[in-house]
Amino acid sequence: MTTLDENGRVDLTWFEVNAADGPVGTVDKATYDIGREFLVVSAGWTRSRAKRVLPAGVVRDVDARRRKVLVSCTRIEFEAAPDYDRVRRAEEDYWESIDAHYGAAAGRSVG
């Protein structure tokens, strides 16, 4: 069953995330801050459950019935992405590194 958050949006927590070439993990949290919409994804391939950031611009589709998020990046792009850093998330250079990594797919211009 799909649940809604306090604002009536689909709660994506625990949805499976699939890159263009296969699964990469599950949604740990979603943010809807204007200009900084992103998913924090617990990577499924490591024991430590590393967390990566996926900008909303790379999300291709959300299948609420099957609880899946489809993204346009590849598994290799996802694995090479900067780690989610709760402390640095307020710093502009942190977001610049994420934008540079995902490029135009992040939905913002780079450079």
C-alpha distances in whole Angstrom, upper triangle without the diagonal:
4,6,10,13,16,18,15,14,11,11,12,12,12,11,14,17,19,23,25,26,24,21,22,20,16,16,17,18,18,21,22,25,28,29,28,24,23,20,21,20,21,23,22,26,28,28,28,25,27,25,26,25,24,25,23,26,25,21,21,18,14,12,9,7,9,9,13,15,19,22,25,27,28,27,31,31,28,29,33,31,32,30,28,30,29,33,34,31,34,36,37,38,35,33,36,36,32,33,36,34,32,34,34,30,29,30,33,37,38,42
4,7,10,13,14,11,10,7,7,9,10,11,10,13,15,18,21,23,25,23,20,21,18,15,14,15,15,15,18,18,22,24,26,24,20,19,17,19,18,20,22,22,25,27,28,28,24,25,23,23,23,21,22,20,22,22,18,19,15,12,10,6,7,9,8,11,13,16,19,23,25,26,26,29,29,26,28,30,29,29,28,25,28,27,30,31,28,31,33,34,35,32,30,33,33,29,30,33,31,29,31,31,27,26,27,30,33,35,39
4,7,10,11,9,8,6,6,8,9,11,11,15,17,20,23,26,27,25,22,22,20,16,14,15,14,14,16,16,20,22,24,23,19,19,17,18,18,20,23,23,27,28,28,28,24,25,23,23,22,21,22,20,23,23,19,20,17,14,13,9,11,13,10,13,15,18,21,25,26,28,27,31,30,26,29,31,29,29,27,25,27,25,29,30,27,29,32,32,34,31,29,32,32,29,30,33,32,29,32,31,28,26,27,29,33,35,38
4,7,7,5,5,4,5,9,10,13,13,17,18,21,24,26,28,26,24,23,21,17,15,15,13,12,14,14,17,19,22,20,17,17,16,18,19,21,24,24,28,29,30,29,25,26,23,23,22,21,21,18,21,22,19,20,17,14,14,10,13,15,13,15,15,19,21,24,26,28,28,31,30,27,29,31,29,29,27,24,26,24,27,28,25,27,30,30,32,30,28,31,31,28,29,32,31,28,30,30,27,25,25,27,31,33,36
4,5,5,5,6,5,9,10,13,14,18,19,22,24,27,29,27,24,24,21,17,14,14,11,10,11,11,14,17,19,18,15,15,15,16,18,20,23,24,28,29,29,28,24,25,22,22,20,19,19,17,21,21,19,21,18,15,16,13,16,18,15,17,16,20,21,25,26,28,28,31,29,26,28,30,27,27,25,22,23,21,24,26,22,24,27,28,30,27,25,29,29,26,27,30,29,27,29,29,26,24,24,26,30,31,35
4,6,7,10,9,13,13,17,18,21,22,26,28,30,33,31,28,27,24,21,18,17,14,13,13,12,14,17,20,19,16,17,17,19,21,23,26,28,31,32,32,30,27,27,24,24,22,22,21,19,23,24,22,24,21,19,20,17,19,21,18,20,20,23,25,28,29,32,31,34,32,29,31,33,30,29,27,24,25,22,25,26,23,24,27,28,31,28,26,30,31,28,29,32,32,30,31,31,28,26,26,27,31,33,36
4,6,9,10,13,15,18,18,22,22,25,27,29,32,31,28,27,25,22,18,18,15,13,12,10,13,14,18,17,15,16,17,19,21,24,27,29,32,33,34,32,29,28,25,25,22,21,20,17,21,22,20,22,20,17,19,16,19,21,19,20,19,22,23,26,28,31,31,34,31,29,31,33,29,29,28,24,25,23,26,26,23,23,27,27,30,28,25,28,30,27,27,31,30,28,30,29,26,24,23,25,29,31,34
4,7,9,12,14,17,17,20,21,24,26,28,31,29,27,27,24,21,18,18,16,14,14,12,15,16,19,19,16,17,17,20,21,24,27,28,32,33,34,32,29,29,26,25,23,22,21,18,21,22,19,20,18,15,16,13,16,19,16,18,18,21,22,25,27,30,30,33,31,29,31,33,30,30,29,26,27,25,28,29,25,26,29,29,32,30,27,30,31,28,28,32,31,29,30,29,26,24,24,26,30,32,35
4,6,9,12,15,14,17,18,20,22,24,27,26,23,23,21,18,15,16,13,11,11,10,13,15,17,16,13,14,14,17,18,21,24,25,28,30,31,30,26,26,23,22,20,18,17,14,17,18,15,17,14,12,13,11,14,16,14,15,14,17,19,22,24,26,27,30,28,25,28,29,26,27,26,23,25,23,26,26,23,24,27,27,29,27,24,27,28,25,25,28,28,25,27,26,23,21,21,23,27,29,32
4,6,9,12,10,14,15,17,20,22,25,23,20,20,18,15,12,14,12,10,12,12,15,17,19,18,14,14,13,15,16,19,21,22,26,27,28,27,24,24,21,21,19,17,17,14,17,18,14,15,13,9,10,7,11,13,10,12,11,15,17,20,22,24,24,28,26,23,26,28,25,26,25,22,24,23,26,27,23,25,28,28,30,27,25,28,28,25,25,28,27,24,27,26,22,21,21,24,28,29,33
4,6,9,9,12,14,17,19,22,24,22,19,19,16,13,10,11,9,8,10,11,15,17,19,17,14,13,11,13,14,16,19,20,23,24,25,24,21,21,18,18,17,16,16,14,18,18,15,17,14,11,12,9,12,13,10,11,12,15,17,20,22,24,23,26,25,22,24,26,24,24,22,20,22,20,24,25,21,23,26,27,29,26,24,27,27,23,24,28,26,24,26,26,23,21,22,24,28,29,33
4,6,5,9,10,13,16,19,21,18,16,15,13,9,6,8,7,7,10,12,15,17,19,16,13,11,9,10,11,13,15,16,20,21,22,21,18,18,15,15,14,13,14,12,16,15,12,14,12,9,10,8,11,11,8,8,8,12,13,17,18,20,20,23,21,18,20,23,20,21,20,17,20,19,23,23,20,23,25,26,27,24,22,25,24,21,22,25,23,21,24,24,20,19,20,22,26,27,31
4,6,9,10,14,17,20,22,19,16,15,11,8,5,6,6,7,11,13,16,19,20,18,14,12,9,9,9,11,14,14,18,19,20,19,15,16,13,14,14,14,15,14,18,17,15,17,15,12,13,11,14,13,9,10,10,14,15,19,20,21,20,23,22,18,20,22,20,20,18,16,18,17,21,22,19,22,25,26,27,23,22,25,25,21,23,26,24,22,25,26,22,20,22,24,28,29,32
4,6,9,12,16,19,20,17,13,12,9,5,5,6,8,10,14,17,20,22,23,20,17,15,11,11,9,9,12,12,16,17,17,17,13,15,13,14,15,15,17,16,19,18,15,17,16,13,13,11,13,11,8,9,10,13,15,19,19,20,18,21,21,17,19,22,20,21,18,17,19,19,23,24,21,25,27,28,28,25,24,27,26,22,24,27,24,23,26,27,23,22,24,26,30,30,33
4,6,10,13,16,17,14,11,11,9,5,5,8,10,11,14,16,20,22,22,20,16,14,11,11,9,11,12,12,16,18,19,19,15,16,14,15,15,13,16,15,17,16,13,14,12,9,9,8,10,8,5,5,7,10,12,16,17,18,17,20,20,16,18,21,20,21,19,18,21,21,24,25,22,26,28,28,29,25,24,26,25,22,23,26,23,21,24,24,21,20,22,25,28,29,32
4,7,10,13,14,11,7,8,6,4,7,10,12,13,17,19,22,24,24,21,18,15,12,12,9,10,10,10,13,15,17,18,14,15,14,14,14,13,16,15,17,15,12,14,12,10,10,10,12,9,6,5,6,9,11,14,15,15,13,17,17,14,16,19,18,20,18,18,21,22,25,26,23,27,28,29,29,25,24,26,25,21,23,25,22,20,23,24,20,20,22,25,28,28,32
4,7,10,11,9,6,6,5,5,7,10,12,12,16,18,20,22,22,19,16,13,10,10,8,9,9,10,12,15,17,18,14,14,12,12,12,10,13,13,14,11,9,11,10,9,10,12,14,11,9,6,5,6,7,11,11,11,10,14,14,11,13,16,15,17,16,16,19,20,24,24,21,25,26,26,26,23,21,23,22,18,19,21,18,16,20,20,16,16,18,21,24,25,28
4,7,7,5,4,6,7,9,10,14,16,16,19,20,23,24,23,21,18,15,13,13,11,12,11,11,13,16,19,19,16,16,15,13,14,12,14,14,15,11,10,10,10,10,11,13,15,12,11,7,6,5,6,9,9,9,8,12,12,10,12,15,15,18,18,18,22,23,27,26,24,27,28,28,27,24,22,24,22,19,20,21,18,16,19,19,16,16,19,22,24,24,28
4,5,5,6,6,9,11,13,16,17,17,19,21,23,24,23,20,18,15,13,14,12,13,12,12,13,16,20,20,17,16,15,13,13,11,13,13,13,9,9,10,11,12,14,16,18,15,14,11,9,6,5,6,6,5,6,9,9,8,11,13,13,16,17,18,21,23,26,25,23,27,27,26,25,23,21,22,20,17,17,18,15,13,16,16,13,14,17,20,22,22,25
4,6,8,10,13,15,16,20,21,20,22,23,26,26,24,23,20,18,16,18,15,17,15,15,16,19,23,23,21,20,19,16,16,13,15,15,14,10,11,10,11,14,15,18,19,17,16,13,11,7,6,6,6,5,7,10,10,10,13,15,15,19,20,21,25,27,30,28,26,29,29,28,27,25,23,23,22,19,19,19,16,14,16,16,13,15,17,20,22,22,25
4,7,9,13,15,17,21,22,22,25,26,28,29,28,25,23,20,19,19,16,17,15,14,14,18,21,22,20,19,19,17,18,16,18,18,18,14,14,13,15,16,17,20,21,18,18,14,13,10,10,9,8,6,6,9,11,11,12,15,16,19,20,22,26,28,31,30,28,31,31,30,29,27,25,26,23,20,21,21,18,16,19,19,16,18,20,23,25,25,28
4,7,10,12,15,18,20,21,23,25,28,29,28,25,23,20,17,17,14,15,12,11,12,15,18,20,17,17,17,16,17,15,18,18,18,15,14,14,14,15,15,18,19,15,15,12,11,9,10,11,10,8,7,10,12,11,12,15,16,19,20,21,24,27,30,29,27,31,31,31,30,27,25,26,24,21,22,23,19,17,20,21,18,19,22,25,27,26,29
4,6,9,12,15,17,18,21,23,26,27,26,24,21,18,15,15,11,11,9,8,9,13,16,17,14,15,14,14,15,14,17,17,18,15,14,14,14,14,14,16,17,14,13,10,10,9,10,12,11,9,8,11,12,10,11,15,15,18,18,18,22,24,27,27,25,29,29,29,28,25,24,26,23,20,22,23,19,18,21,22,18,19,22,25,27,27,30
4,7,10,12,15,16,19,21,24,25,24,21,19,16,13,12,8,8,6,6,7,10,13,14,11,11,11,10,12,11,15,16,17,14,13,15,15,15,16,18,19,16,14,11,10,10,10,12,10,9,6,9,10,8,8,12,12,14,14,15,18,20,24,23,22,25,26,26,25,22,21,23,20,17,19,20,17,16,19,20,17,17,20,23,25,25,28
4,7,9,12,14,17,20,22,25,24,21,18,15,11,10,6,5,4,4,8,10,12,12,9,10,9,10,11,11,15,16,18,15,14,16,16,15,15,16,18,15,12,10,10,11,12,14,13,13,10,13,13,10,10,14,13,15,14,14,17,19,22,22,21,24,25,26,25,22,21,23,21,18,20,22,19,17,21,22,19,19,22,24,27,26,29
4,6,9,11,15,18,20,23,23,19,17,13,10,9,5,5,7,7,11,12,14,14,10,11,10,10,12,11,15,15,17,15,13,16,15,13,14,14,15,13,10,9,9,11,12,15,15,15,13,16,16,12,13,17,15,17,15,14,17,18,21,22,20,23,25,26,26,22,21,24,22,19,21,23,20,19,22,23,20,19,22,24,27,27,30
4,6,7,11,14,17,19,19,16,13,10,7,6,4,6,9,10,14,15,16,15,12,12,9,10,10,10,12,12,15,14,12,15,14,12,13,13,15,14,10,9,9,11,12,15,15,16,15,18,17,13,15,17,15,16,14,12,15,15,19,20,17,21,23,23,24,20,19,22,21,17,19,22,19,18,21,22,19,17,19,22,25,25,28
4,7,10,14,16,19,20,16,14,11,7,5,5,6,10,11,15,15,15,14,10,11,8,10,10,11,14,14,18,16,15,18,17,15,17,16,18,17,13,13,12,15,15,19,18,19,17,20,19,15,16,18,16,16,13,11,13,13,17,18,16,19,21,22,23,19,19,22,21,18,20,23,20,20,23,24,21,19,21,23,26,26,29
4,7,10,12,16,17,13,11,9,6,5,7,9,13,15,18,18,19,17,14,13,10,11,10,11,12,12,16,16,14,17,17,14,16,15,18,18,14,14,12,15,15,19,19,20,19,21,20,16,18,20,17,16,14,11,13,12,16,17,14,17,19,20,22,18,17,21,20,17,19,22,20,19,22,23,20,18,19,21,24,25,28
4,7,10,12,13,10,8,6,4,6,9,12,15,17,20,21,22,20,17,16,12,12,10,9,10,9,13,13,12,15,15,13,15,14,18,18,14,14,12,14,14,17,18,20,19,22,20,16,19,20,17,17,15,12,14,13,17,17,14,16,18,19,21,18,16,19,19,16,17,21,19,18,20,20,18,15,16,18,22,23,26
4,6,9,10,8,5,6,6,8,12,15,18,20,23,24,25,23,19,18,14,13,11,11,10,9,13,14,13,17,16,15,18,17,21,21,17,17,15,17,16,19,19,22,22,24,21,18,21,21,18,17,16,13,14,12,15,15,12,13,16,17,19,16,14,18,18,15,16,20,19,18,20,20,18,15,15,17,20,21,24
4,6,8,7,5,7,9,12,15,18,21,23,26,27,28,26,23,22,18,16,13,12,11,9,12,14,13,16,16,15,18,17,21,22,19,18,16,18,17,19,20,23,24,26,23,20,23,24,20,20,19,16,17,15,18,18,14,15,17,17,20,18,15,18,20,17,17,21,21,19,20,20,18,15,14,16,19,21,24
4,6,5,5,8,11,13,17,20,23,26,28,28,30,27,25,23,19,17,14,14,11,11,13,16,16,19,19,19,22,21,25,26,22,22,19,21,19,21,22,25,26,27,24,22,24,24,21,19,19,16,16,14,16,16,12,12,15,14,17,16,13,16,18,16,16,20,20,19,20,19,18,15,15,15,18,20,22
4,5,6,10,13,16,19,23,25,28,31,31,33,30,27,25,22,20,16,15,12,11,13,16,16,19,19,19,23,22,26,27,24,23,20,21,20,21,22,25,27,28,24,23,26,25,22,21,21,18,19,18,19,18,14,14,16,15,18,17,14,16,19,16,16,19,20,19,19,18,17,14,13,13,16,18,21
4,6,9,13,16,19,22,24,27,29,30,32,30,27,24,21,18,14,13,10,10,11,14,15,18,19,20,23,24,27,28,25,23,20,21,19,19,20,23,25,25,22,21,24,23,19,19,19,17,18,17,18,16,13,13,14,12,15,14,11,13,15,13,12,16,17,16,15,15,15,11,10,9,12,14,17
4,6,10,12,15,19,21,24,26,26,28,26,23,21,17,15,11,11,8,8,10,13,14,17,18,18,22,22,26,26,23,21,18,19,17,18,18,21,22,23,20,18,21,20,16,16,16,13,14,14,15,14,10,10,12,11,13,12,9,12,14,11,11,15,15,14,15,15,14,10,10,10,13,15,17
4,7,10,13,17,19,22,24,25,27,25,22,20,16,14,10,9,6,5,8,11,11,14,15,15,18,18,22,22,19,18,15,16,14,16,16,20,20,22,19,17,20,20,16,16,16,14,15,14,17,16,12,13,15,14,16,14,11,14,15,12,12,16,16,14,15,15,13,10,10,11,15,16,20
4,7,10,13,15,18,21,21,23,21,18,16,12,10,7,6,4,5,8,9,9,13,14,14,17,17,21,20,17,15,12,14,12,14,14,17,17,19,16,13,16,17,13,13,13,11,13,13,16,15,11,14,15,15,16,13,11,14,14,11,11,15,14,12,14,15,13,10,11,13,16,17,20
4,6,10,12,15,17,18,20,18,15,13,10,8,6,5,6,7,10,10,9,13,13,12,15,15,19,18,14,13,10,12,11,14,13,16,15,17,15,12,14,16,13,13,12,10,12,13,16,16,13,16,17,17,18,15,13,16,16,12,14,17,15,13,16,17,14,12,14,16,19,19,23
4,7,9,12,15,15,17,15,12,10,6,6,5,6,9,10,13,13,12,16,16,15,18,18,21,19,16,14,12,14,13,16,15,16,15,17,15,11,13,15,12,11,9,7,10,10,14,14,12,15,17,17,18,14,13,17,15,12,15,17,15,15,18,19,16,14,17,18,21,21,24
4,6,9,12,12,14,13,9,8,5,5,6,7,11,12,15,13,12,15,16,14,16,17,19,17,14,12,11,12,12,14,13,14,12,14,13,10,11,13,11,12,10,9,12,13,17,17,15,18,20,20,20,17,16,19,17,14,16,18,16,15,19,20,17,15,18,20,23,23,25
4,6,9,9,10,9,5,6,4,7,9,11,14,16,18,16,16,19,19,17,19,19,21,18,15,14,13,15,14,17,16,16,13,15,15,11,11,14,12,13,10,9,13,14,17,18,17,20,22,23,22,19,19,21,19,16,19,21,18,18,21,23,20,19,22,24,26,26,28
4,6,7,9,9,5,5,6,7,10,11,15,17,19,16,16,19,19,18,19,20,22,19,16,15,14,15,14,16,14,13,10,12,12,9,8,11,11,12,10,11,14,16,19,19,19,22,23,24,23,19,19,21,19,16,19,20,17,17,21,23,20,19,22,24,26,25,28
4,6,8,9,6,8,9,11,14,14,18,20,21,18,18,20,20,19,19,20,21,18,16,14,14,15,15,18,16,14,11,13,14,11,10,14,14,16,14,15,18,19,23,23,22,26,27,28,27,23,23,25,22,20,23,24,20,20,23,25,22,22,25,27,29,28,31
4,7,9,7,9,11,12,15,16,20,22,23,20,20,22,22,22,22,23,24,21,19,17,17,17,17,19,16,14,10,12,14,11,9,13,14,16,14,16,19,21,24,24,24,27,28,29,27,24,24,26,23,20,23,24,20,20,24,26,23,23,26,28,30,29,31
4,5,5,7,10,12,16,17,21,23,25,22,22,24,25,24,25,26,27,24,22,20,20,20,20,21,19,17,13,14,16,13,10,13,14,15,13,15,17,19,22,22,23,26,27,28,26,23,24,25,22,21,24,24,21,21,25,27,25,24,28,29,31,30,32
4,5,8,11,14,18,20,24,26,28,25,25,27,27,26,27,27,28,25,23,22,22,23,23,25,22,21,17,18,19,16,14,17,17,18,15,16,18,20,22,23,24,27,28,30,28,25,26,28,25,23,27,27,24,25,28,31,28,27,31,32,34,33,35
4,6,9,12,16,18,22,24,26,24,24,27,27,26,27,27,29,26,23,22,22,23,23,25,22,21,17,18,19,16,13,16,16,15,12,13,15,17,19,20,21,24,25,27,25,22,23,25,23,21,25,25,22,23,27,30,27,26,29,30,32,31,33
4,6,10,13,15,19,21,23,21,21,24,24,22,23,24,25,23,20,19,18,20,19,21,19,18,15,16,17,14,12,14,14,14,11,11,14,15,18,19,19,23,24,25,24,21,21,24,21,19,23,23,20,21,25,27,24,23,26,28,30,29,31
4,7,10,13,17,19,21,19,20,23,23,22,24,24,26,24,21,19,18,19,18,20,17,17,14,14,15,11,9,11,11,10,7,8,11,13,15,16,16,20,20,22,21,17,18,20,17,16,19,20,17,18,22,24,22,20,24,25,27,25,28
4,7,10,13,16,18,16,17,20,21,20,22,22,24,22,19,17,16,17,16,18,16,16,14,15,14,10,10,11,10,9,6,5,9,10,13,14,13,17,18,19,18,15,15,18,15,13,17,18,15,16,19,22,19,17,21,22,24,23,25
4,7,10,13,15,13,14,17,19,18,21,21,24,22,19,17,15,15,13,15,13,13,12,12,11,7,8,9,7,6,5,5,9,11,14,13,12,16,16,17,16,12,12,15,12,10,13,14,12,12,16,18,16,14,17,18,20,19,22
4,6,9,11,11,12,15,17,17,20,20,23,22,19,17,14,14,12,14,12,14,13,14,11,9,10,11,7,7,7,5,9,11,13,12,10,14,14,15,14,11,10,12,11,8,10,13,11,10,13,15,13,11,14,15,17,17,19
4,6,8,7,8,12,13,14,17,18,21,20,17,14,11,11,9,10,9,12,12,13,10,8,11,12,9,10,10,9,12,14,17,15,13,16,17,16,16,13,11,13,12,8,10,12,10,9,12,13,10,8,11,13,16,16,19
4,5,6,8,11,13,14,18,19,22,21,19,16,12,12,10,11,11,14,15,16,13,11,14,14,11,12,13,11,14,15,17,16,13,15,16,14,15,13,10,12,12,8,8,11,11,8,10,11,8,5,8,10,13,13,17
4,5,5,9,10,11,15,16,20,19,17,14,11,11,9,11,12,15,16,18,15,13,17,17,14,15,16,14,17,17,20,19,15,17,18,17,18,16,13,15,15,12,11,15,14,11,13,12,9,7,8,10,14,15,19
4,6,8,11,13,16,18,21,21,19,16,12,11,9,9,10,14,16,18,14,14,17,17,15,16,18,17,19,20,22,20,17,19,20,18,18,17,13,14,15,12,10,13,13,9,10,8,6,4,5,8,11,13,17
4,6,9,11,15,17,20,19,17,14,10,9,5,5,7,10,13,14,11,11,14,15,13,15,16,16,19,20,23,21,18,21,21,19,20,18,15,16,15,12,11,13,12,8,10,9,5,6,7,11,13,14,18
4,6,8,11,13,16,16,14,11,7,6,4,6,9,12,14,16,14,12,16,17,15,17,18,17,20,21,24,23,20,22,23,22,22,20,17,19,18,15,14,17,15,12,14,13,9,9,10,13,16,18,22
4,7,10,13,16,15,14,11,8,5,5,6,9,12,15,17,15,15,18,20,18,20,21,21,24,25,28,27,24,26,27,25,26,23,21,22,21,18,17,19,18,14,15,14,10,11,12,15,18,20,24
4,7,9,12,12,11,8,6,5,7,9,12,15,16,20,18,17,20,22,20,23,23,22,25,26,29,28,25,27,29,27,28,26,23,24,24,20,20,22,21,17,19,17,14,14,15,18,21,23,27
4,6,9,9,8,6,5,6,9,12,15,17,18,21,20,18,21,23,21,23,23,21,25,25,28,28,25,27,29,28,29,26,24,26,25,22,22,24,22,19,21,20,17,16,17,20,24,25,29
4,6,6,6,5,6,8,11,14,17,19,19,23,22,20,23,25,24,26,25,24,27,27,31,31,28,30,32,32,32,30,27,29,29,25,25,28,26,22,25,24,20,20,21,24,27,29,33
4,6,5,7,8,11,14,18,20,21,22,25,24,22,24,27,25,27,26,24,27,27,31,31,28,30,32,32,33,30,28,30,30,26,27,30,28,25,27,26,22,22,22,26,29,31,35
4,6,8,11,13,17,20,22,23,23,27,27,24,27,30,28,30,29,27,30,30,34,34,31,34,36,36,37,34,31,34,33,30,30,33,31,28,30,29,25,25,26,29,33,34,38
4,6,9,11,15,18,20,21,20,24,24,22,24,27,26,28,27,26,29,29,33,33,30,33,35,35,36,32,30,33,32,28,29,31,29,26,29,28,24,24,25,29,32,33,37
4,7,10,13,17,19,19,19,23,22,19,22,25,23,25,24,22,25,25,29,29,27,30,32,32,32,29,27,30,29,25,26,29,26,24,27,26,22,22,23,27,30,31,35
4,6,10,13,15,16,15,19,19,16,19,22,20,22,22,21,24,24,28,28,25,28,30,30,30,27,25,27,26,23,24,26,23,21,23,23,19,19,21,24,27,28,32
4,6,10,12,13,14,17,16,14,17,19,18,20,19,18,22,22,26,25,23,25,27,27,27,24,22,24,23,19,20,22,20,17,20,19,16,15,17,20,23,24,28
4,7,9,11,12,15,14,12,16,18,17,19,20,19,23,24,27,26,24,27,28,27,27,24,22,23,22,19,19,21,18,15,18,17,13,14,16,19,22,23,27
4,6,8,10,13,11,10,13,15,14,17,17,17,21,22,25,24,21,24,25,24,24,21,19,20,19,15,15,17,15,12,14,14,10,11,13,16,18,19,23
4,7,10,12,10,10,14,15,14,17,18,19,22,24,27,25,23,26,26,24,24,21,19,19,18,15,14,16,13,10,12,11,8,10,12,15,17,17,21
4,7,8,6,7,10,11,10,14,16,17,20,22,25,23,21,24,24,23,22,19,17,18,16,13,13,13,11,8,10,11,8,10,12,15,17,16,20
4,5,5,6,9,10,11,15,16,18,21,24,27,25,23,27,26,25,24,21,20,20,18,15,16,16,12,10,13,14,11,13,16,19,20,19,22
4,5,5,6,9,10,13,14,16,20,23,25,24,23,26,26,25,24,21,20,21,18,16,17,17,13,12,15,17,14,15,19,21,22,21,24
4,5,5,6,9,12,14,16,20,23,25,23,23,26,25,25,23,20,20,20,17,15,16,15,12,12,15,17,15,16,19,21,22,20,22
4,6,5,6,10,12,15,18,21,23,21,20,23,22,21,19,17,16,16,13,11,12,12,8,8,11,13,11,12,16,17,18,16,19
4,5,5,9,10,12,15,18,21,19,18,21,21,20,19,16,15,16,13,11,13,13,9,9,13,15,12,12,16,17,19,18,20
4,6,8,9,12,15,18,21,19,19,22,22,22,20,17,17,18,14,13,15,15,11,12,15,18,16,16,19,21,22,20,22
4,7,9,12,15,18,20,18,18,21,20,20,17,15,15,15,12,11,13,12,8,10,13,16,15,15,19,19,20,18,19
4,6,9,12,15,17,15,14,18,17,16,14,12,12,12,9,7,10,10,6,8,11,14,13,12,16,16,17,15,18
4,7,9,12,13,11,11,15,14,14,12,9,10,11,7,6,10,10,8,10,13,16,15,13,17,17,18,16,18
4,6,10,11,10,11,14,14,15,14,10,11,13,10,9,13,14,11,13,16,19,18,16,19,19,21,19,21
4,6,9,9,8,12,12,14,13,9,10,13,11,10,13,15,13,14,17,20,18,15,18,19,21,19,21
4,5,5,6,9,10,12,12,8,10,13,12,11,15,16,15,17,19,22,21,18,20,20,22,21,22
4,6,5,8,10,13,14,10,12,15,15,14,17,19,18,19,22,24,22,19,22,21,23,22,24
4,6,7,8,12,12,10,12,15,15,15,18,19,19,21,23,25,24,21,23,22,24,23,24
4,5,5,8,9,6,9,12,11,12,14,16,16,18,20,22,22,19,21,19,21,19,20
4,5,8,9,6,7,11,11,11,13,15,15,16,18,20,20,16,18,17,19,18,19
4,7,9,8,9,11,13,13,14,17,18,19,20,22,22,18,19,18,19,19,20
4,6,5,7,9,10,12,13,15,16,18,18,20,21,17,19,17,18,16,17
4,5,5,6,9,10,10,12,14,16,16,18,18,15,16,14,14,13,13
4,5,5,6,9,10,10,12,14,15,17,18,15,17,14,15,12,12
4,5,5,7,9,10,11,13,14,17,17,14,16,14,15,13,14
4,5,5,6,8,10,11,11,14,14,11,12,11,12,11,12
4,5,5,6,8,10,10,12,14,11,13,10,10,8,9
4,5,5,6,9,10,13,14,11,14,12,12,10,11
4,5,5,6,8,11,11,8,11,11,12,10,12
4,5,5,5,8,9,6,9,7,8,6,9
4,6,5,8,10,9,11,10,9,6,8
4,6,9,9,9,12,12,12,9,11
4,7,6,5,9,10,10,9,12
4,5,6,8,8,7,6,9
4,5,6,6,6,7,10
4,5,8,9,10,14
4,6,8,9,13
4,7,9,13
4,6,10
4,7
4
